């Protein structure tokens, strides 16, 4: 787990909220504090959908909402003349991307050990920090998946020209 501070906040906010830069993530949770506090639970409520829709894997392929679908809603809550007091988003990397990172790094997992690569984005009114993390199904002594995720995330940020520093 590493913590990164964003150096260019405006650029980062544009990438997060106005571009597809983070569309390879799912939204687990979001909290946005402006004049009110808005909480978004990203868990998909499958019972909302018809039985046919539930069986169609292309409509509900994940347990959480796609960031790209939730991004416009979050942007609407954040935009305005005043910056939000704070926000926090907990994102999960697409499972397929996670599997590729693990496989490329030589870590063999059939899904029984590593549940998700997480990214927590916190904004406190002046600074944005990003925290990488690992959600596991069991305790793991091996820190290889965590290191692979941190390395991949740094490349992710660099490839999107998001300036950061480790804190």
N, CA and C atoms as a LAMMPS dump frame, in Angstrom:
ITEM: TIMESTEP
0
ITEM: NUMBER OF ATOMS
501
ITEM: BOX BOUNDS ff ff ff
-5.0000000000000000e+02 5.0000000000000000e+02
-5.0000000000000000e+02 5.0000000000000000e+02
-5.0000000000000000e+02 5.0000000000000000e+02
ITEM: ATOMS id mol type element x y z
1 1 1 N 0.844 -1.178 0
2 1 2 C 0 0 0
3 1 3 C 0.887 1.238 0
4 2 1 N 0.605 2.137 -0.925
5 2 2 C 1.346 3.391 -1.022
6 2 3 C 0.364 4.546 -1.037
7 3 1 N 0.83 5.697 -0.57
8 3 2 C 0.033 6.919 -0.6
9 3 3 C 0.726 7.922 -1.507
10 4 1 N -0.043 8.485 -2.421
11 4 2 C 0.471 9.446 -3.388
12 4 3 C -0.262 10.763 -3.213
13 5 1 N 0.473 11.856 -3.288
14 5 2 C -0.153 13.173 -3.283
15 5 3 C -0.085 13.711 -4.699
16 6 1 N -1.183 14.266 -5.14
17 6 2 C -1.268 14.816 -6.486
18 6 3 C -0.625 16.201 -6.506
19 7 1 N 0.27 16.417 -7.474
20 7 2 C 0.981 17.691 -7.582
21 7 3 C 0.186 18.745 -8.354
22 8 1 N -0.522 18.334 -9.398
23 8 2 C -1.308 19.253 -10.226
24 8 3 C -2.775 18.883 -10.064
25 9 1 N -3.44 19.537 -9.125
26 9 2 C -4.806 19.184 -8.759
27 9 3 C -5.785 19.394 -9.91
28 10 1 N -5.67 20.499 -10.625
29 10 2 C -6.604 20.791 -11.723
30 10 3 C -6.512 19.716 -12.803
31 11 1 N -5.317 19.362 -13.195
32 11 2 C -5.123 18.322 -14.195
33 11 3 C -5.722 16.999 -13.717
34 12 1 N -5.458 16.652 -12.466
35 12 2 C -5.978 15.4 -11.919
36 12 3 C -7.502 15.393 -11.917
37 13 1 N -8.12 16.474 -11.467
38 13 2 C -9.588 16.537 -11.409
39 13 3 C -10.188 16.413 -12.809
40 14 1 N -9.552 17.034 -13.786
41 14 2 C -10.03 16.896 -15.163
42 14 3 C -9.942 15.443 -15.626
43 15 1 N -8.835 14.776 -15.307
44 15 2 C -8.662 13.371 -15.705
45 15 3 C -9.679 12.483 -14.986
46 16 1 N -9.901 12.736 -13.706
47 16 2 C -10.808 11.91 -12.913
48 16 3 C -12.264 12.088 -13.322
49 17 1 N -12.686 13.339 -13.49
50 17 2 C -14.114 13.624 -13.658
51 17 3 C -14.559 13.928 -15.086
52 18 1 N -13.627 14.322 -15.951
53 18 2 C -14.026 14.748 -17.293
54 18 3 C -13.43 13.923 -18.417
55 19 1 N -12.701 12.884 -18.099
56 19 2 C -12.1 12.057 -19.146
57 19 3 C -12.307 10.58 -18.809
58 20 1 N -11.874 9.742 -19.72
59 20 2 C -12.009 8.299 -19.499
60 20 3 C -10.779 7.699 -18.814
61 21 1 N -9.918 8.526 -18.265
62 21 2 C -8.648 8.061 -17.688
63 21 3 C -8.831 6.991 -16.606
64 22 1 N -9.89 7.082 -15.831
65 22 2 C -10.109 6.14 -14.724
66 22 3 C -11.256 5.166 -15.017
67 23 1 N -11.626 5.038 -16.273
68 23 2 C -12.765 4.196 -16.631
69 23 3 C -12.477 2.698 -16.55
70 24 1 N -11.271 2.332 -16.172
71 24 2 C -10.956 0.91 -15.963
72 24 3 C -11.201 0.512 -14.505
73 25 1 N -11.981 1.335 -13.797
74 25 2 C -12.294 1.07 -12.399
75 25 3 C -13.794 0.937 -12.186
76 26 1 N -14.134 0.286 -11.107
77 26 2 C -15.495 0.19 -10.609
78 26 3 C -15.601 1.075 -9.377
79 27 1 N -16.783 1.612 -9.121
80 27 2 C -16.988 2.428 -7.923
81 27 3 C -17.601 1.577 -6.826
82 28 1 N -16.854 1.419 -5.738
83 28 2 C -17.397 0.706 -4.584
84 28 3 C -18.173 1.665 -3.687
85 29 1 N -17.606 2.867 -3.505
86 29 2 C -18.203 3.819 -2.576
87 29 3 C -17.779 5.226 -2.943
88 30 1 N -18.668 6.175 -2.741
89 30 2 C -18.33 7.577 -2.939
90 30 3 C -19.01 8.429 -1.889
91 31 1 N -18.277 9.409 -1.379
92 31 2 C -18.83 10.375 -0.429
93 31 3 C -18.383 11.749 -0.9
94 32 1 N -19.347 12.617 -1.151
95 32 2 C -19.059 13.968 -1.631
96 32 3 C -19.699 14.946 -0.65
97 33 1 N -18.876 15.877 -0.132
98 33 2 C -19.367 16.845 0.842
99 33 3 C -19.303 18.234 0.216
100 34 1 N -20.473 18.8 -0.012
101 34 2 C -20.601 20.193 -0.467
102 34 3 C -21.481 20.874 0.581
103 35 1 N -22.562 21.523 0.174
104 35 2 C -23.508 22.074 1.149
105 35 3 C -24.256 20.939 1.844
106 36 1 N -24.26 19.783 1.214
107 36 2 C -24.849 18.565 1.764
108 36 3 C -23.826 17.45 1.616
109 37 1 N -24.093 16.357 2.267
110 37 2 C -23.24 15.175 2.097
111 37 3 C -23.995 14.156 1.263
112 38 1 N -23.348 13.716 0.198
113 38 2 C -23.937 12.733 -0.699
114 38 3 C -23.134 11.443 -0.592
115 39 1 N -23.826 10.347 -0.378
116 39 2 C -23.169 9.045 -0.297
117 39 3 C -23.682 8.163 -1.416
118 40 1 N -22.754 7.527 -2.109
119 40 2 C -23.099 6.632 -3.203
120 40 3 C -22.564 5.254 -2.849
121 41 1 N -23.466 4.294 -2.812
122 41 2 C -23.074 2.903 -2.626
123 41 3 C -23.013 2.287 -4.013
124 42 1 N -21.844 1.889 -4.429
125 42 2 C -21.652 1.378 -5.776
126 42 3 C -22.099 -0.054 -5.987
127 43 1 N -22.538 -0.738 -4.938
128 43 2 C -23.022 -2.111 -5.099
129 43 3 C -24.24 -2.112 -6.031
130 44 1 N -24.211 -2.963 -7.022
131 44 2 C -25.34 -3.08 -7.935
132 44 3 C -26.416 -3.921 -7.276
133 45 1 N -27.606 -3.403 -7.264
134 45 2 C -28.765 -4.107 -6.703
135 45 3 C -29.414 -4.894 -7.841
136 46 1 N -29 -6.125 -7.988
137 46 2 C -29.448 -6.948 -9.126
138 46 3 C -30.955 -7.186 -9.109
139 47 1 N -31.575 -7.159 -7.926
140 47 2 C -33.014 -7.367 -7.86
141 47 3 C -33.802 -6.23 -8.517
142 48 1 N -33.141 -5.114 -8.796
143 48 2 C -33.769 -4.006 -9.514
144 48 3 C -34.093 -4.407 -10.949
145 49 1 N -33.285 -5.297 -11.497
146 49 2 C -33.401 -5.697 -12.896
147 49 3 C -34.341 -6.885 -13.062
148 50 1 N -34.873 -7.027 -14.269
149 50 2 C -35.712 -8.181 -14.575
150 50 3 C -34.858 -9.445 -14.541
151 51 1 N -35.525 -10.579 -14.478
152 51 2 C -34.796 -11.855 -14.456
153 51 3 C -33.937 -12.006 -15.707
154 52 1 N -34.453 -11.598 -16.851
155 52 2 C -33.705 -11.691 -18.109
156 52 3 C -32.464 -10.789 -18.066
157 53 1 N -32.626 -9.584 -17.527
158 53 2 C -31.491 -8.66 -17.425
159 53 3 C -30.438 -9.202 -16.463
160 54 1 N -30.877 -9.827 -15.381
161 54 2 C -29.937 -10.399 -14.416
162 54 3 C -29.112 -11.515 -15.03
163 55 1 N -29.706 -12.268 -15.935
164 55 2 C -29.012 -13.383 -16.577
165 55 3 C -28.09 -12.937 -17.7
166 56 1 N -28.287 -11.715 -18.186
167 56 2 C -27.452 -11.194 -19.263
168 56 3 C -26.179 -10.599 -18.653
169 57 1 N -25.067 -11.338 -18.766
170 57 2 C -23.793 -10.92 -18.164
171 57 3 C -23.308 -9.575 -18.685
172 58 1 N -23.704 -9.183 -19.897
173 58 2 C -23.226 -7.914 -20.443
174 58 3 C -23.881 -6.715 -19.76
175 59 1 N -25.067 -6.91 -19.147
176 59 2 C -25.746 -5.802 -18.461
177 59 3 C -25.23 -5.6 -17.043
178 60 1 N -24.955 -6.684 -16.349
179 60 2 C -24.483 -6.609 -14.955
180 60 3 C -23.272 -7.52 -14.787
181 61 1 N -22.157 -7.2 -15.44
182 61 2 C -21.016 -8.118 -15.351
183 61 3 C -20.281 -8.082 -14.008
184 62 1 N -20.492 -7.031 -13.225
185 62 2 C -19.752 -6.865 -11.977
186 62 3 C -20.716 -6.655 -10.816
187 63 1 N -20.188 -6.75 -9.618
188 63 2 C -20.991 -6.483 -8.418
189 63 3 C -21.068 -4.998 -8.106
190 64 1 N -20.198 -4.201 -8.758
191 64 2 C -20.147 -2.762 -8.51
192 64 3 C -20.38 -1.999 -9.813
193 65 1 N -20.79 -0.747 -9.679
194 65 2 C -21.045 0.107 -10.835
195 65 3 C -19.75 0.51 -11.516
196 66 1 N -19.821 0.661 -12.815
197 66 2 C -18.677 1.158 -13.575
198 66 3 C -18.44 2.624 -13.213
199 67 1 N -17.174 2.992 -13.018
200 67 2 C -16.854 4.39 -12.745
201 67 3 C -17.334 5.274 -13.888
202 68 1 N -17.199 4.801 -15.125
203 68 2 C -17.591 5.613 -16.277
204 68 3 C -19.088 5.932 -16.253
205 69 1 N -19.894 5.067 -15.655
206 69 2 C -21.326 5.34 -15.538
207 69 3 C -21.635 6.268 -14.371
208 70 1 N -20.838 6.211 -13.326
209 70 2 C -21.075 7.023 -12.13
210 70 3 C -20.379 8.379 -12.193
211 71 1 N -19.364 8.479 -13.027
212 71 2 C -18.571 9.713 -13.139
213 71 3 C -19.428 10.949 -13.427
214 72 1 N -20.384 10.893 -14.392
215 72 2 C -21.2 12.097 -14.641
216 72 3 C -22.02 12.524 -13.43
217 73 1 N -22.549 11.567 -12.692
218 73 2 C -23.303 11.883 -11.482
219 73 3 C -22.4 12.567 -10.453
220 74 1 N -21.227 11.997 -10.242
221 74 2 C -20.282 12.581 -9.277
222 74 3 C -19.852 13.979 -9.728
223 75 1 N -19.624 14.133 -11.021
224 75 2 C -19.242 15.452 -11.54
225 75 3 C -20.349 16.475 -11.281
226 76 1 N -21.595 16.094 -11.497
227 76 2 C -22.711 17.014 -11.267
228 76 3 C -22.771 17.46 -9.808
229 77 1 N -22.445 16.557 -8.905
230 77 2 C -22.471 16.904 -7.48
231 77 3 C -21.291 17.795 -7.087
232 78 1 N -20.174 17.674 -7.799
233 78 2 C -18.959 18.405 -7.445
234 78 3 C -18.867 19.763 -8.129
235 79 1 N -19.316 19.858 -9.386
236 79 2 C -19.107 21.092 -10.157
237 79 3 C -19.867 22.261 -9.543
238 80 1 N -19.382 23.433 -9.826
239 80 2 C -20.017 24.643 -9.328
240 80 3 C -18.977 25.718 -9.067
241 81 1 N -19.431 26.824 -8.533
242 81 2 C -18.541 27.953 -8.262
243 81 3 C -17.617 27.683 -7.083
244 82 1 N -18.041 26.817 -6.189
245 82 2 C -17.239 26.499 -5.007
246 82 3 C -16.723 25.069 -5.114
247 83 1 N -15.523 24.892 -4.631
248 83 2 C -14.995 23.527 -4.605
249 83 3 C -15.665 22.769 -3.465
250 84 1 N -15.755 21.455 -3.581
251 84 2 C -16.355 20.691 -2.482
252 84 3 C -15.496 20.793 -1.225
253 85 1 N -16.125 20.602 -0.093
254 85 2 C -15.374 20.591 1.159
255 85 3 C -14.46 19.37 1.185
256 86 1 N -14.975 18.256 0.669
257 86 2 C -14.174 17.03 0.6
258 86 3 C -14.901 16.013 -0.271
259 87 1 N -14.162 15.004 -0.668
260 87 2 C -14.778 13.824 -1.25
261 87 3 C -13.85 12.637 -1.069
262 88 1 N -14.453 11.478 -1.203
263 88 2 C -13.701 10.226 -1.118
264 88 3 C -14.354 9.229 -2.061
265 89 1 N -13.537 8.61 -2.894
266 89 2 C -14.014 7.551 -3.777
267 89 3 C -13.176 6.307 -3.521
268 90 1 N -13.827 5.185 -3.396
269 90 2 C -13.134 3.905 -3.311
270 90 3 C -13.408 3.176 -4.621
271 91 1 N -12.337 2.986 -5.391
272 91 2 C -12.44 2.349 -6.7
273 91 3 C -11.768 0.983 -6.672
274 92 1 N -12.239 0.107 -7.541
275 92 2 C -11.662 -1.224 -7.691
276 92 3 C -11.27 -1.401 -9.15
277 93 1 N -10.058 -1.845 -9.39
278 93 2 C -9.617 -2.095 -10.748
279 93 3 C -10.432 -3.245 -11.335
280 94 1 N -10.767 -3.15 -12.628
281 94 2 C -11.491 -4.243 -13.283
282 94 3 C -10.784 -5.561 -12.969
283 95 1 N -11.534 -6.598 -12.651
284 95 2 C -10.919 -7.898 -12.339
285 95 3 C -10.008 -8.423 -13.451
286 96 1 N -10.382 -8.237 -14.703
287 96 2 C -9.544 -8.702 -15.813
288 96 3 C -8.198 -8.017 -15.85
289 97 1 N -8.185 -6.712 -15.557
290 97 2 C -6.921 -5.969 -15.508
291 97 3 C -6.059 -6.454 -14.35
292 98 1 N -6.707 -6.717 -13.215
293 98 2 C -5.985 -7.213 -12.054
294 98 3 C -5.323 -8.555 -12.38
295 99 1 N -6.079 -9.438 -13.021
296 99 2 C -5.537 -10.741 -13.39
297 99 3 C -4.331 -10.63 -14.303
298 100 1 N -4.376 -9.693 -15.238
299 100 2 C -3.251 -9.497 -16.165
300 100 3 C -2.011 -9 -15.428
301 101 1 N -2.206 -8.096 -14.482
302 101 2 C -1.075 -7.571 -13.709
303 101 3 C -0.432 -8.691 -12.897
304 102 1 N -1.264 -9.495 -12.253
305 102 2 C -0.744 -10.608 -11.455
306 102 3 C -0.022 -11.62 -12.335
307 103 1 N -0.63 -11.953 -13.461
308 103 2 C -0.039 -12.939 -14.364
309 103 3 C 1.283 -12.435 -14.935
310 104 1 N 1.298 -11.185 -15.369
311 104 2 C 2.523 -10.602 -15.925
312 104 3 C 3.644 -10.572 -14.886
313 105 1 N 3.275 -10.388 -13.618
314 105 2 C 4.253 -10.367 -12.538
315 105 3 C 4.631 -11.739 -12.022
316 106 1 N 4.06 -12.782 -12.629
317 106 2 C 4.415 -14.145 -12.24
318 106 3 C 3.718 -14.647 -10.994
319 107 1 N 2.641 -13.98 -10.565
320 107 2 C 1.908 -14.415 -9.381
321 107 3 C 0.703 -15.228 -9.822
322 108 1 N 0.657 -16.464 -9.425
323 108 2 C -0.422 -17.358 -9.819
324 108 3 C -1.54 -17.299 -8.785
325 109 1 N -2.731 -16.894 -9.256
326 109 2 C -3.889 -16.817 -8.368
327 109 3 C -5.135 -17.095 -9.196
328 110 1 N -5.92 -18.014 -8.752
329 110 2 C -7.16 -18.342 -9.46
330 110 3 C -8.35 -17.564 -8.891
331 111 1 N -8.078 -16.494 -8.17
332 111 2 C -9.133 -15.701 -7.55
333 111 3 C -9.396 -16.064 -6.1
334 112 1 N -8.672 -17.049 -5.581
335 112 2 C -8.922 -17.473 -4.203
336 112 3 C -8.179 -16.61 -3.182
337 113 1 N -7.125 -15.922 -3.599
338 113 2 C -6.331 -15.124 -2.663
339 113 3 C -6.64 -13.632 -2.776
340 114 1 N -6.443 -13.064 -3.958
341 114 2 C -6.614 -11.623 -4.16
342 114 3 C -8.017 -11.353 -4.683
343 115 1 N -8.758 -10.549 -3.94
344 115 2 C -10.118 -10.21 -4.343
345 115 3 C -10.149 -8.974 -5.228
346 116 1 N -9.347 -7.947 -4.901
347 116 2 C -9.388 -6.709 -5.681
348 116 3 C -8.158 -5.859 -5.421
349 117 1 N -7.786 -5.088 -6.446
350 117 2 C -6.833 -3.989 -6.3
351 117 3 C -7.674 -2.744 -6.077
352 118 1 N -7.419 -2.058 -4.975
353 118 2 C -8.232 -0.894 -4.622
354 118 3 C -7.462 0.403 -4.81
355 119 1 N -8.216 1.466 -5.025
356 119 2 C -7.669 2.812 -5.106
357 119 3 C -8.62 3.728 -4.358
358 120 1 N -8.149 4.328 -3.279
359 120 2 C -8.948 5.278 -2.512
360 120 3 C -8.458 6.678 -2.844
361 121 1 N -9.379 7.502 -3.315
362 121 2 C -9.068 8.882 -3.69
363 121 3 C -9.716 9.787 -2.655
364 122 1 N -8.895 10.595 -1.993
365 122 2 C -9.401 11.512 -0.969
366 122 3 C -9.032 12.943 -1.341
367 123 1 N -10.005 13.826 -1.217
368 123 2 C -9.78 15.248 -1.417
369 123 3 C -10.261 15.95 -0.159
370 124 1 N -9.396 16.798 0.438
371 124 2 C -9.732 17.434 1.716
372 124 3 C -10.052 18.92 1.592
373 125 1 N -10.28 19.379 0.365
374 125 2 C -10.558 20.8 0.145
375 125 3 C -9.369 21.522 -0.443
376 126 1 N -8.176 20.972 -0.269
377 126 2 C -6.977 21.587 -0.841
378 126 3 C -6.054 20.58 -1.516
379 127 1 N -5.994 19.363 -0.993
380 127 2 C -5.082 18.349 -1.522
381 127 3 C -5.834 17.077 -1.886
382 128 1 N -5.304 16.387 -2.888
383 128 2 C -5.834 15.07 -3.245
384 128 3 C -4.757 14.036 -2.967
385 129 1 N -5.151 12.979 -2.282
386 129 2 C -4.241 11.86 -2.045
387 129 3 C -4.898 10.597 -2.593
388 130 1 N -4.058 9.731 -3.089
389 130 2 C -4.501 8.457 -3.641
390 130 3 C -3.783 7.356 -2.881
391 131 1 N -4.532 6.366 -2.467
392 131 2 C -3.974 5.274 -1.677
393 131 3 C -4.285 3.963 -2.383
394 132 1 N -3.244 3.237 -2.736
395 132 2 C -3.445 1.923 -3.327
396 132 3 C -3.629 0.907 -2.217
397 133 1 N -4.336 -0.139 -2.52
398 133 2 C -4.555 -1.178 -1.524
399 133 3 C -4.898 -2.497 -2.179
400 134 1 N -5.002 -3.475 -1.347
401 134 2 C -5.261 -4.835 -1.796
402 134 3 C -6.36 -5.412 -0.919
403 135 1 N -7.378 -5.965 -1.54
404 135 2 C -8.422 -6.661 -0.805
405 135 3 C -8.209 -8.145 -1.048
406 136 1 N -8.057 -8.896 0.031
407 136 2 C -7.773 -10.324 -0.102
408 136 3 C -8.884 -11.154 0.536
409 137 1 N -8.93 -12.399 0.14
410 137 2 C -9.907 -13.328 0.711
411 137 3 C -9.38 -14.012 1.963
412 138 1 N -8.084 -13.89 2.184
413 138 2 C -7.449 -14.522 3.327
414 138 3 C -6.174 -13.758 3.647
415 139 1 N -5.611 -13.968 4.806
416 139 2 C -4.348 -13.324 5.159
417 139 3 C -3.236 -13.846 4.255
418 140 1 N -2.407 -12.935 3.769
419 140 2 C -1.302 -13.315 2.886
420 140 3 C 0.006 -12.754 3.422
421 141 1 N 0.981 -13.604 3.553
422 141 2 C 2.325 -13.154 3.933
423 141 3 C 3.052 -12.57 2.722
424 142 1 N 2.755 -13.105 1.552
425 142 2 C 3.415 -12.697 0.318
426 142 3 C 2.925 -11.307 -0.09
427 143 1 N 3.842 -10.362 -0.208
428 143 2 C 3.504 -8.988 -0.58
429 143 3 C 3.659 -8.738 -2.078
430 144 1 N 3.893 -9.797 -2.853
431 144 2 C 4.08 -9.65 -4.292
432 144 3 C 2.892 -8.974 -4.972
433 145 1 N 1.639 -9.392 -4.713
434 145 2 C 0.517 -8.716 -5.388
435 145 3 C 0.445 -7.221 -5.089
436 146 1 N 0.734 -6.86 -3.844
437 146 2 C 0.723 -5.452 -3.466
438 146 3 C 1.792 -4.668 -4.231
439 147 1 N 2.978 -5.228 -4.341
440 147 2 C 4.065 -4.578 -5.078
441 147 3 C 3.739 -4.469 -6.562
442 148 1 N 3.157 -5.518 -7.121
443 148 2 C 2.77 -5.494 -8.538
444 148 3 C 1.732 -4.407 -8.794
445 149 1 N 0.771 -4.262 -7.891
446 149 2 C -0.261 -3.238 -8.036
447 149 3 C 0.349 -1.836 -7.912
448 150 1 N 1.218 -1.628 -6.933
449 150 2 C 1.862 -0.319 -6.785
450 150 3 C 2.669 0.048 -8.029
451 151 1 N 3.422 -0.9 -8.561
452 151 2 C 4.203 -0.644 -9.772
453 151 3 C 3.297 -0.328 -10.955
454 152 1 N 2.244 -1.103 -11.121
455 152 2 C 1.308 -0.886 -12.229
456 152 3 C 0.597 0.456 -12.073
457 153 1 N 0.272 0.825 -10.833
458 153 2 C -0.433 2.087 -10.628
459 153 3 C 0.463 3.282 -10.948
460 154 1 N 1.734 3.212 -10.596
461 154 2 C 2.653 4.306 -10.943
462 154 3 C 2.743 4.461 -12.465
463 155 1 N 2.8 3.349 -13.175
464 155 2 C 2.812 3.411 -14.645
465 155 3 C 1.498 3.996 -15.162
466 156 1 N 0.399 3.602 -14.547
467 156 2 C -0.921 4.123 -14.903
468 156 3 C -0.929 5.649 -14.802
469 157 1 N -0.44 6.166 -13.686
470 157 2 C -0.418 7.622 -13.475
471 157 3 C 0.515 8.308 -14.475
472 158 1 N 1.693 7.759 -14.664
473 158 2 C 2.656 8.353 -15.595
474 158 3 C 2.117 8.349 -17.024
475 159 1 N 1.497 7.258 -17.437
476 159 2 C 0.946 7.164 -18.792
477 159 3 C -0.171 8.166 -19.031
478 160 1 N -0.85 8.584 -17.992
479 160 2 C -1.934 9.555 -18.104
480 160 3 C -1.478 10.971 -17.77
481 161 1 N -0.178 11.116 -17.606
482 161 2 C 0.448 12.416 -17.322
483 161 3 C -0.158 13.086 -16.094
484 162 1 N -0.314 12.277 -15.047
485 162 2 C -0.79 12.784 -13.76
486 162 3 C 0.436 12.869 -12.857
487 163 1 N 0.754 14.081 -12.407
488 163 2 C 1.955 14.265 -11.583
489 163 3 C 1.634 13.949 -10.126
490 164 1 N 2.568 13.247 -9.491
491 164 2 C 2.369 12.739 -8.138
492 164 3 C 3.693 12.652 -7.414
493 165 1 N 3.595 12.496 -6.11
494 165 2 C 4.754 12.189 -5.281
495 165 3 C 4.304 11.261 -4.175
496 166 1 N 5.181 10.345 -3.806
497 166 2 C 4.88 9.409 -2.721
498 166 3 C 5.013 10.158 -1.395
499 167 1 N 4.053 9.967 -0.523
500 167 2 C 4.161 10.606 0.803
501 167 3 C 4.13 9.535 1.883
